[in-house]
Every structure is written in C-alpha cells, then in structure tokens.
Amino acid sequence: MKFVAFERNTQGTGASRRLRNSGRTPAIVFGGEQQPIAIELDHNALWHAVHKETFHASVLDMELGGAVQKVLLRDVQYHPFKPLVLHVDFQRVDDKTRLHKKVPLHFINADTSPAVKIDKCTVNHVLTEVEIECLAIQLPEFIEVDLGQAVKGQAIHANDLKLPAGVKLVTHGKPNPTLATVIEPVEEVIIAPVASAAGDKKGKKAKK
C-alpha cells in the first residue's frame, strides 16, 4: 500500500493545531540510519487508510520528496470523540529489520465445520490478533485460523496455527494461549407454571 507524505517545517502545539485546521495531519518517521523527520499527511486520505486492515499490518510505501521509503505504521492517535486523526508515527524498515508486530487473525471455514454445520455450535473468538516476530519482508498482513475441522467442545490454541516461514509467535509467558472456543448450543427448558400454596388454600376454602 502506498501513500504520499510531505516534509513538515513547523513544529509545536500551535503549528500542529493550524495544520489540522487546514486538513493535514502531523506525523513523524523514524528508524534506520536517518534522523527522525517531521512529516504531514492529507487527513482525508489518511482517515480512509486507517480504516483498512492492510495499513496497520503490512509494510507500506511512503513517497516523500519524490523518493519511496519502506515504513511500518507504529502508532495512531485519535481525537477522543471527533472523527479525527491527531498524530501518526511511522518506522523505516528494510530487508534486515526485525520486527515485533501484532497482526490480525482471520477465522475461516467455521460455517462448514462439523461443530457448526452438524452440532449447531457457535465459535467464540477469544483473540482477534497475535504478536509475532519476523523480518520486515516476511511480515504477513494476517494469519488464518482454519476452523474447517472444529468439533463440539474444542478449543483452538496458538500451537494450532500454521505460521508463515520465518514468523515466530510472541506469547509473553503464555506458552499456548487460546484463540477460539467452540460453544455448544444451550437447550431451552420450559417449566410449566405451578400454582402457589396460597392459591391452593384459597381454592379449598372457596369449595367449602
């Protein structure tokens, strides 16, 4: 995915506020052998980009001053209630850059699994993303979790993932975290209403 950035000459709170009022978003790009550079982006284009999964979980092509650099989105600051991006951080990467990055999980084939198709179970997604370690050129946009063979009562764990070549899972002390669980359907039990003891006594008195 490619986007265009422009070098930013003015910095500070006031300058950033004026920049946002003009439809631009302040940002910074750092890393590699170069010094950090203050940049700015068109806010409308950025707003559409941040809603795309690939913008958050893939190496991006940033065009700056006619040259293209490989970068990775590292942080996005949003306004607390307005549809506004306040600031963005990018990291320069190359083929030798080793990354720790969270990537989304894509759960597939649940509808055709025995658990859902035959036993009418539901799949509960415990995690929606995992942290991985890999070279920048090996970074996957997402990792698939194939639920095609899931059965009733099963739990799908991190060890069940088929990771791309060169990609390692980072679990922070949890050796095999749960990604999803298969929940059995709950049977609805209808209980017939029972007359109260007080009602029975009144009924008996009325008969007398």
ABEGO torsion letter per residue (X at the ends): XBBBBBBBABBEAAAAAAAAAAGBBBBBBBEEABBBBBBBBBAAAAAAAAABAAAAABBBBBBBGGBBBBBBBABBBBBAABBBBABBBBBBBBAABBBBBBBBBBBBGAAABAAAAAAGBBBBBABABBBBBBBAAABBABBBBBAAABBBGBBBBAAABBBBBGBBBBAGGBABBBABBBBBBBBBBBBBBBBBAAAAAAAAAAAX
